[in-house]
Amino acid sequence: MSDPVWLRRSGDMLTLTLHIQPGARKTEVAGEHGDALKIRLAAPPVDGKANTALLEFVAERLGVAKSAVTLKSGQTSRRKVVEVSGADMESARLLLT
């Protein structure tokens, strides 16, 4: 099975390209959105709350510490790039789809 376009590996780091919908009814993975994985967040897009909720959600779904998940780009955008250390590719593919 080929890797989704939104998921890349570089060394021991996974890079996720995400499309975020803040202020949703509940936090959930909503499928692919172009070349990104769409995630709906219940958190509002104010004062960094949505970014914090996103990092916590990704860490929880991948079973890694919150400190292993970092927001590399897109702090104020719906399109975000997140890096995760210590997660394996197969787990990411299964848990985020």
N, C-alpha and C positions, 0 to 999 in steps of 0.2 A: 504494500500500500504506500503510495507516495505521500509525502508530507504536505499539509495544507500550506497555501502561500502566506498565511498570516503567522506561521510558526517557523523559526529558523534556529539552528544550533551553531554556536561558535565556541569551541572548547567545551568548558563545563557550564556555559551560559546559554540559556534559551532566550530568544528575543520574540516577543509577541507584538503584532501590530493589531491594535484594537480600535473599534469605533464605539464610542460611549454615548448612551442615552441617559442623562441624569434626570432625576425627578420622576422616575417610573413608579408604578404601583408596587413592584417588588424587584429585588436584585436577582438577576438570572442571566444565563447565556442565551442569546436570541438567534444564534446561527451566524452564517457568514454574511458579510456585507461588502461586496466587491472583493478587494484583496485583504480585508480585515475581518476579525471576529467581532461581532456585535455583542456588547454586554449592556444590559439595562441595569441602572443603579437606582435604588430607592432614595439615595442621598441627593440633596439639592446641590446645584452647581455654585455654591457660595462659600467663601472663606476656605477653599480647599477641601471641603467635606466630601465631595464626590471623588476626588483623587485619593483621599485616605480610605474611603470605602472600597474603591477599586483595588488598591494594593492589598487590603485585608481580604477581600473576596478571592483574588488570585492566589494569595498565600494559602488560604484555607482549602480551596479546591485542589491545589497541587500538593498539599501536605508539607509545606515548607514554612520556616519562620518568616514573620513579617519583614524582618531585616534582610531576608534573601531576595526580596522583591523591590525593585527600584523603578521609578518613573524617569525614563531617559529623555523623552520629549513629549510635548503636547500639554504642558501644564494648564493652559487656558483654552485648549482646543478639544473638540470631540474626538479627533484622531490622536491616539496616544501610542507611544512605543514603550513597552515595559520589558525590563530584563529580569530574569529569574535565575539564581544560582542554586545548584543542588537538586534540580528537578530533572527527571528523565523525559525524553521525547515522547515515549509511548504513553506515559502517565498524563502528560500535557494534552496529547491528542484525545485521550479518552475522557478526561475530567473536564475539559473545556468545550466539549461538543455535546 
